[in-house]
Amino acid sequence: MDIFEKFDLVEDRTLGYGHCGRVVLAYSKKNKAKQWAVKLFDDQSDQGEKEKLKHLFTKEVKIRQKLNHPLIASSCVALKYDTHFAICRQFYPNGCLKEKIKSVTEEEAERYLSNISSALHYMHLKRICHMDIKPANILINSYNEAVLTDFDLSMEIPPNVQKWNSYGGTLAYLAPEVSNPHGCDPFKVDVYAVGVVLWSMVIRRRPRSTLNYLHIVNKTLLIPHRLRIALHLLLHPNPEERIPMEALVDNLANGTLLQLYMDRVKDEESSSESEDMQEQECDS
C-alpha cells in the first residue's frame, strides 16, 4: 500500500525530526478536515541502512501495537512501500513540550510530571522501556496533558534480564550509570530521563550532560517544595536509590511524596550513623 493513496502530505510542514527521519503534517484523502502526523523513515540508497531502518520500523510498530493508554500517542496505520516506511498518528496542534519548555508554570510542571509518570509506569508494567524521553518526544494534547510519543529506540526487556548495556538516547537525558560496561537497570534510566525533563521545566535551562543537575537544584531557591523533592528522587545518582515509576505514581496520587522523601533521608542518616559507630569500634 502506498501512503499517497491515503494521505496528502504537506512537504513544507515538517513537525519534527528523529533518529530515523522526519515527521510531516498530512491530510486524509477521505476527510480533508482530519489532520495526521506522518513519521517517514528516510529512504536510504545503502542496503545496510535500508535493513537497519526496516528493523527499527518493524520494532516500533510491534511496540506501538502493545500500547493502549490515553497518554501515549496511538498510531492509526503503519505502511511499507518501495521507497519509504511510514507510521501515521494523531496530529497534536499544541505541539510538543520542547516548544514551551521555558514557559511551563508550576501547575503545568506538576501535571506533566503526573502524565508522563502514568504513561511510563504503564509501559514499564509491560516491560517496555522508552529509552529516549525528552521534551521533543512529549506532545501536548487539547486538555493540556503530556503525551508520550516516538518509540523507535524503545525496547521490550525480557523478564529474566535485569541489566541492559545498549543505550542510544539523547546524551543530556542519559543516567550516569549507562557508562557501566556491565550494564544497568534500563527502567531506572527512563526514570532519570523523566527527572531531567522535570529539571528543564523547573530550571528553564537546556540540559547538558556536563551539568550536575542536583547541584543546580540545591543552589536554586525558588523551586516549589514538591517539585524539589521529586527532582531529588528522580535524579538520584545511585540507581538503586532512584524512585521507581510505580512508587512515584502512587505517591503523586496520594500526596505522600514528602513523607517518602523524609523516610529515605532518615534511613540514609541511620545507615551513616551505623557505619560511623562501626568505624569507631574498629579504631578502639
N, C-alpha and C positions, 0 to 999 in steps of 0.2 A: 504494500500500500504506500502511496506517495503522500507526504504531508500536504502537498499543494492541492490535493483533491479535497481536503477537509478544511484547510485554513488559508487565509490570505495573510502572509507575513508582512509586517511593516519593517522593512530592512533598515530604515534610518532611525528606528526607535529601539535602540539596544537598552535593555533594562539592567544588565549586569554581565560580568564576566566570571568564569570559574576555571577550575583546573582543566576541564575538558573542552571548553568552548564558551559560547555566549548565550544569553537569554534575550529573546526578542519578543516584542508585542505582536499578537496575531488576532485576527477576527475569524469567527466561524462563518463558513460559506452559507450554512443553513440559517444562521441567525446573526446578522451583522451587528446587532446590539451587544452580542456576547463577546467579551474580550478574554483572551488567554495569554499566558506566558509560555513560550516555547523554548525549551533548552535544546540548543543544537550542538551536538558533539562534532567538533571540527573535522572536516574532511582532510585526510592525510594521504599523500601520494605514497609514502613509505609503508610497505606492507606490515612491518613490525609495529608501527604506530597505529595502523588500522586495527590490528588484532588487539592491541592494548585498549584502544577506545571501545572496541566491541565488548571486551571483557568488563570494562568499567560500566558501560551502558547496561549490560545484562545483569551485573551485580546490583546496580542501583534500582533497576526495575524490580528485581526479586525482593529487595529490601522494602521498597515502597509498597509492594503487594502485601506485606506483612504488617503494615502500619495503618491503623484506623483510629485517629484521635483528633478531636476538634482543633487542637493547637499544633497540628502537624499538617503542612501543606500537602493535600492529596493530588494525585495525578488522574487525568481523565483518560489519557491514551498514551501509549508508547509505540513508536513507529520505526521500522527499519526499512531503508530503501537503498538504492545503488550508491549514492554518494554521502549520505548522512544517516545518523541515528538521531532521534528526537523524542523528548519527553514533554508532554503538554500538561500544564497545571493551571489552576485558577489564577487569574490576574489580581494582584492586590494594589489598587490605585494609590494607597497611602505609602507605598514604597517599603524600604527596609529600615531597620534600626540605625544603620550606618549613616543614613541621611539626616537623622535628627538627634544623633548621639550627644551633641553638645547643648541641647535644649531640653533634655528629659527632666521632668520635675521629680521631686521626691516621691510623690504618689505614684507616678508612672514607673519609676525605678522599682518600687516595691511590687507593683502589678506585673511588670515584665519579668521580674525575677520569679514570681509565683508561676506565671505562664510557662516560662522556659523550663523551670524545675518540674512542673507537672508533665510536660511533653517528654522530657528526658527521662524521668522516672519510668514512664510508660515504656520507652524504648529499652531501658536497662532491664526491666522485668522480662522482656523478650530476648535479653542478652544481645542487644544491638547497641553498639557504640557509635555515636555520631562522627567523632574524630575531627571535626572542623567547625566547632561552634565559634562564631564571631558575629558582630553586628551585621555584616553583609549577608549572612545566612539566616537572619531573623527578620521575618516580614511583619508588618503591622496591619491587622485586619480592620474592618469597619467599626468594630467595637473597641478599638484602641487596645487590642490584645496582641501579645507577641506570639508569632507562629514560626516554628522551626521548618527549615527547608534545606535543600541541597545535600543529597546523600551519596554523592559519587565517591567519597572517601570512607563512608560508613562501613562497618564490619560487623558480621554476626560472629560472636565469640562462642566457641564450643563449650559445653557445660564443664568439661574437665580441664579447661585452660584457665589458669589464674593470672598469668603474665603474658604480655604482648610486647614484641620488640620492633614493630614496624609502624612508624607514625609519619604521616605526610601532611599534617595540618599546617596552619599558619603559625610561624615561629613565635610571634609575640604572645600567642594564646596557649602554647605548649607548656606543660608542667615541667619542673626542673628534673624530675626523675626519668624523663624519656631518654636521657643520655646514658642511662644504666645499660651496659651491654648485655646484662642478664634479663632484661625486660622489666616491665612494671604493670601494675593494675590498670587496664585501659579505661575502666569505669571511673576511676579516680582522676584520670587525665581529663575526661569530659567534665568532671566536677570543677577542676581547676580552671578550665576554659570559661565556664559559667562565671566563676569569680572574676576573671579578667574582664568579661563583658560588663559585669556589675561595676567593677572598678572604673571602667571607661565612662559609664553613665554618671557615676558619683563624682569622680575627679574631673571629668570633662577634658581628658587628655587622651591622645592617641597612645596605646600601649606599645612598648618596645621590649624585646627580650633582655635588654641590658638593664632594665629598671628593676628595683626592689619594690614591688607593689605594696607590701605591707609596711615598709619603712615610710613610704609616702603617705599611706593611710594614717599612720601614727603621728605624722607631722602635720596633718591637715585637721584643723579644729572643727570646722563647720560641716561635719558629717553626722547625719541623724543616727542616734544610738543603735537602732535596729539594723540599719544598713552597715554600720561599722562592725557589729557583731557578725553579721552574715559574711562580710568580707574576710574576717579573721578565720571563720570556719571553712570557707571555700578555698582560701588561698594558703592554707597551712602548708609549709614546705615539706612536712612529713606526710606522705600519702596515707599512712596508717591512721593519722590523727585527723585527716581531712574528712569532713562530714559526707556520708553517702547521700545520694539523692532521696532515698526513701525517708531518711531521718529529717532531711531539710524540708521536704514536702509536708510531713506530719507536723513538724514544729512550726512551720509558717502558718499552717491551717489552724493550729491550736493556740498560737500566740505564745509558745513556750521556748522560743529561740534563746531568749536571755537566760532562762533557767538552765537550759542545756549548756550554754557557754560557761556560766558560773560553775556548774558541776564539773566541767572539764578543767577549768582553772584550778579548782580545789584539788582535783585528782593529780594534776601536774605538780602542785605545791606539796602535796603529801608525798608523792614519789620523790621529789627533790629532797625533802626533809629526811626521808628514809635513807637515801643514798648518802647524805651528809653524816648521819649517825653511824652508818656502816664504816665510812671512811675514818671517823673519829675513833671507833672501836679498834680498827686495824692499826691506827697510829699509836694507840695506847698499849 
